[in-house]
Amino acid sequence: MRFVSILLALGLLVANPAFAFQDDTQQYYQSTDGSMVHRPTKHPSNHYGSETAVCRDGSHSYSHHHRGTCSHHGGVEEWED
């Protein structure tokens, strides 16, 4: 199982070299368009890209698409313009 995880991580590095410089790979996920997106955060930050929504639990989302945004955070409270 660990070998599979290593292979998947190497695949991410090849697919998106910028991903290699991220500090915590658990804080990112691969969007449906193939880009890496930071998971929702407790406090807003421009460091992770443009904030797109505020989740019902107060988290701030940086999702690139509406579908699935805030799905583990109670859904979308408010979309950002």
Stockholm file with secondary structure:
# STOCKHOLM 1.0

chainA/1-81         MRFVSILLALGLLVANPAFAFQDDTQQYYQSTDGSMVHRPTKHPSNHYGSETAVCRDGSHSYSHHHRGTCSHHGGVEEWED
#=GR chainA/1-81 SS CHHHHHHHHHHHHHHCGGGGGCSCGGGEEECTTSCEEECCBSSCCGGGSCCCEEETTSCEECCSSSTTTTTTTTSEEEECC
#=GC SS_cons        CHHHHHHHHHHHHHHCGGGGGCSCGGGEEECTTSCEEECCBSSCCGGGSCCCEEETTSCEECCSSSTTTTTTTTSEEEECC
//
